[in-house]
């Protein structure tokens, strides 16, 4: 049975925004609203402190259309890791 190597380059939920600001945040809600934007731009335009951990940012997200809790992930590339 082979062991899979850890991917240290992939964004992790514990990473602070400043460390992954050039990565992309992808947000999708069940109502159909979606957004893909560089993480640093997203945080800057919304006044979110760059020391905030990614998981805390994602936990606070709410859809601006329906108020629901969207699915979100941070990836290295616009179209995913």
N, C-alpha and C positions, 0 to 999 in steps of 0.2 A: 504494500500500500504506500503510494507516494505522498509526500507532504507538499502542500502548496506554499510557495514562498510568499511572504507578506509583501504587499505593494505599498511601499512607503511614499510613493509619489501621489497616490490617490488622496483627495481631500477626505479628512476624517471629521466627524461631528464635533470633536473636542477642539479642533483648530480654531483659533481666533480669526475674525474676518480679515485683519491686516495681513495675516500669513497667506491667505488664499484669495486676496482681492482681485487677482487677475483670472480666477476661475469663474465659472458661470453658475448662476442659480436658476434652476428650472422649477417653476411653480405651476401646478395643474389642479384645478378644482372640478368637482363632480358636475358643477353647473355649466362647465364648458370654457370658463375663463382660463387663460394660460399666459405665461410670461417667461421669457428666457432673457437674462440680462447679465452682464458682468457683475460679480458679487460686490466689488468695490463701488461701482456706480449705483447699484441698488441701495447699498447702505448709505452712501453719501447723500443721495437725493431724498432719503427719508430721515436723515438725522440720526442714524443708528451708529453708536460708538464702535470704532474699529477694534476695540478690545473684546467685544461681545463674541462669545463662542458660537459657532455655526448652529449647534443643536438648540441653543437658547433662542436664536433668531427664528429658526424653523418652528419651534414650539409656540412662538407668539404670532405667527402668521394667521391672518384671517382674509378671506376673499372680500374684495371691495365691491363685488356684485351681490353676492348672496349672504355674506357673513359667515360662511362655512369654513371648516378647517381644510385647507388644500394639502395635497401631497407636494413635497418639495425635496430637491436634492441639489447638492453642489458637485459639479463635475469639472474636469480639466478642460473639456472642449464644449463648444456650443451644442453639439449633438450627442453629448454623453461621454463617458470615459471610454 
